[in-house]
Amino acid sequence: MEEVQDALLIKLFGSIAKRMRVVGTGLLDPYGVRLGQNLMLEQLWQTDGLTPGQAAARLGITGPTAVRMAQRMEESGLVVRRRDDRDGRLIRIYLTERGRELREPIERDFRDRDARLLAGFSPRERAQLACYFERILANLES
């Protein structure tokens, strides 16, 4: 019986993850932002001018992945990549005006999504859910 419940939990978790990707993609598409690029934007909204290595470390991705993401985002007009003024060996990623302007609408849309996602959960239930997710993540990382 426990194996059946475990399988059901894993299936439900997978379904939630898949649906979250679909919803996230739908929220970002109107802005010309790909899912995942929003995470890079969030980092740049906090600290503009990161190197790809710094962005990769913050996002938990590889350096080459961050470089490819920045290249695609530059092609979309979200960022520009420029050599560092003091150390010409370094490339830094800077938001364009368009990249900065997207902060408010994207953050608003994600807040609205989160409110719908957690509707009906009490603050205590939300805290419990966060603890469970943290434990699952720790299990995956070990």
C-alpha positions as CSV (number, residue, x, y, z in Angstrom):
1,M,0.0,0.0,0.0
2,E,2.8,2.4,0.8
3,E,4.4,1.9,-2.6
4,V,1.1,2.7,-4.3
5,Q,0.9,6.0,-2.3
6,D,4.5,6.8,-3.1
7,A,3.9,6.2,-6.8
8,L,0.8,8.4,-6.6
9,L,2.7,11.2,-4.8
10,I,5.5,11.1,-7.4
11,K,3.0,11.1,-10.2
12,L,1.1,14.1,-8.7
13,F,4.4,16.0,-8.1
14,G,5.4,15.4,-11.8
15,S,2.0,16.5,-13.0
16,I,2.3,19.7,-10.9
17,A,5.8,20.4,-12.2
18,K,4.7,19.9,-15.8
19,R,1.6,22.2,-15.4
20,M,3.8,24.8,-13.7
21,R,6.1,24.9,-16.7
22,V,3.1,25.2,-19.1
23,V,1.6,28.1,-17.0
24,G,5.0,29.8,-16.6
25,T,5.5,29.6,-20.4
26,G,2.1,31.0,-21.0
27,L,2.8,33.9,-18.7
28,L,6.1,34.8,-20.3
29,D,5.3,34.3,-24.0
30,P,3.5,37.6,-24.4
31,Y,6.7,39.4,-23.2
32,G,9.0,37.5,-25.5
33,V,10.7,35.8,-22.6
34,R,11.5,32.1,-22.4
35,L,10.9,30.1,-19.3
36,G,14.2,30.1,-17.4
37,Q,15.2,33.5,-18.8
38,N,12.9,35.0,-16.2
39,L,15.3,33.6,-13.6
40,M,18.2,35.4,-15.2
41,L,16.1,38.6,-15.4
42,E,15.4,38.3,-11.7
43,Q,19.1,38.1,-10.9
44,L,19.8,41.1,-13.1
45,W,17.0,43.1,-11.6
46,Q,18.7,42.6,-8.2
47,T,22.3,43.1,-9.5
48,D,22.7,44.4,-13.0
49,G,26.1,43.7,-14.7
50,L,26.7,40.2,-13.6
51,T,29.3,38.1,-15.4
52,P,28.0,34.8,-16.9
53,G,29.9,33.0,-14.2
54,Q,28.2,35.0,-11.4
55,A,24.8,34.5,-13.0
56,A,25.5,30.7,-13.4
57,A,26.4,30.4,-9.7
58,R,23.3,32.3,-8.6
59,L,21.1,30.2,-10.8
60,G,22.7,26.8,-10.2
61,I,23.5,26.3,-13.8
62,T,26.7,25.8,-15.8
63,G,28.7,28.7,-17.2
64,P,28.2,27.7,-20.8
65,T,24.4,27.5,-20.1
66,A,24.5,31.0,-18.7
67,V,26.4,32.2,-21.8
68,R,23.9,30.7,-24.2
69,M,21.0,32.1,-22.2
70,A,22.6,35.6,-22.3
71,Q,23.2,35.3,-26.0
72,R,19.5,34.4,-26.7
73,M,18.4,37.1,-24.3
74,E,20.6,39.6,-26.2
75,E,19.0,38.5,-29.5
76,S,15.6,39.2,-28.0
77,G,16.6,42.7,-26.8
78,L,16.4,41.9,-23.1
79,V,20.1,42.3,-22.3
80,V,23.4,43.5,-23.7
81,R,26.8,41.9,-23.1
82,R,29.8,44.2,-22.8
83,R,33.4,43.9,-21.8
84,D,34.2,45.0,-18.2
85,D,35.7,48.5,-18.1
86,R,38.4,47.5,-15.6
87,D,39.1,44.0,-16.8
88,G,38.7,43.5,-20.5
89,R,38.8,39.7,-20.2
90,L,35.4,39.8,-18.4
91,I,32.0,40.0,-20.1
92,R,29.2,41.5,-18.1
93,I,25.4,41.2,-18.8
94,Y,23.4,44.3,-18.5
95,L,19.6,44.8,-18.8
96,T,18.3,46.9,-21.7
97,E,15.5,49.4,-21.1
98,R,13.1,46.7,-22.3
99,G,14.6,44.2,-19.8
100,R,14.1,46.7,-17.0
101,E,10.5,47.6,-18.1
102,L,9.4,43.9,-17.9
103,R,10.1,43.7,-14.2
104,E,6.8,45.0,-12.9
105,P,4.5,43.1,-15.3
106,I,6.3,39.8,-15.0
107,E,6.5,40.0,-11.2
108,R,2.8,41.0,-11.1
109,D,1.8,38.0,-13.3
110,F,3.8,35.6,-11.2
111,R,2.3,37.0,-8.0
112,D,-1.2,36.4,-9.5
113,R,-0.2,32.9,-10.5
114,D,1.1,32.2,-7.0
115,A,-2.1,33.5,-5.4
116,R,-4.2,31.1,-7.6
117,L,-1.8,28.2,-7.0
118,L,-2.0,28.6,-3.2
119,A,-5.7,29.6,-2.9
120,G,-7.4,27.8,-0.1
121,F,-4.2,27.0,1.8
122,S,-3.9,28.5,5.3
123,P,-0.6,30.2,6.3
124,R,0.2,27.1,8.4
125,E,-0.4,24.7,5.4
126,R,1.8,26.9,3.2
127,A,4.6,26.7,5.8
128,Q,4.2,22.9,6.0
129,L,4.2,22.7,2.2
130,A,7.4,24.7,2.0
131,C,9.0,22.4,4.6
132,Y,8.0,19.4,2.5
133,F,9.4,20.9,-0.7
134,E,12.6,21.8,1.0
135,R,13.0,18.2,2.2
136,I,12.3,16.8,-1.2
137,L,14.9,19.2,-2.7
138,A,17.4,18.2,-0.1
139,N,16.7,14.5,-0.8
140,L,17.3,15.1,-4.5
141,E,20.6,17.0,-3.9
142,S,22.0,14.3,-1.6
